[in-house]
């Protein structure tokens, strides 16, 4: 991810912003897929007390081997995804880059538009028919 963003940033701001958006969307899909494979904890079906050999075979959510429940794994994935993009969108960094990109694009199109109209105005002013 870092290498892609570095290479895109060296090309242009537009490339950087597009790659950042692509990485964010693909990471969102990956996190969604990982959440779909997350198995919710099971609870015992019988109301019998859990003593001796009548213990349930499935681990209750509070005493799972890893100590992490299904909702905790989902929240960990969401938090990790948010933290992954913090260096690129924290504060005004993303907005400044987006503003810079839009300003460059707009000025490029505006300069071409202005140049075209200056050429048209000069050709009309210098035209032999306009002198008389």
Rosetta blueprint (number, residue, H / E / L):
1 X L
2 X H
3 X H
4 X H
5 X H
6 X H
7 X H
8 X H
9 X H
10 X H
11 X H
12 X L
13 X H
14 X H
15 X H
16 X H
17 X H
18 X H
19 X H
20 X H
21 X H
22 X H
23 X H
24 X H
25 X H
26 X H
27 X H
28 X H
29 X H
30 X H
31 X H
32 X H
33 X H
34 X H
35 X H
36 X H
37 X L
38 X L
39 X L
40 X L
41 X L
42 X L
43 X L
44 X L
45 X L
46 X L
47 X L
48 X L
49 X L
50 X L
51 X L
52 X H
53 X H
54 X H
55 X L
56 X L
57 X L
58 X L
59 X L
60 X L
61 X H
62 X H
63 X H
64 X L
65 X L
66 X L
67 X L
68 X L
69 X L
70 X H
71 X H
72 X H
73 X H
74 X H
75 X H
76 X H
77 X H
78 X H
79 X H
80 X H
81 X H
82 X H
83 X H
84 X H
85 X H
86 X H
87 X H
88 X H
89 X H
90 X L
91 X L
92 X L
93 X H
94 X H
95 X H
96 X H
97 X H
98 X H
99 X H
100 X H
101 X H
102 X H
103 X H
104 X H
105 X H
106 X H
107 X H
108 X H
109 X H
110 X H
111 X H
112 X H
113 X H
114 X H
115 X H
116 X H
117 X H
118 X H
119 X H
120 X H
121 X H
122 X H
123 X H
124 X H
125 X H
126 X L
127 X L
128 X H
129 X H
130 X H
131 X H
132 X L
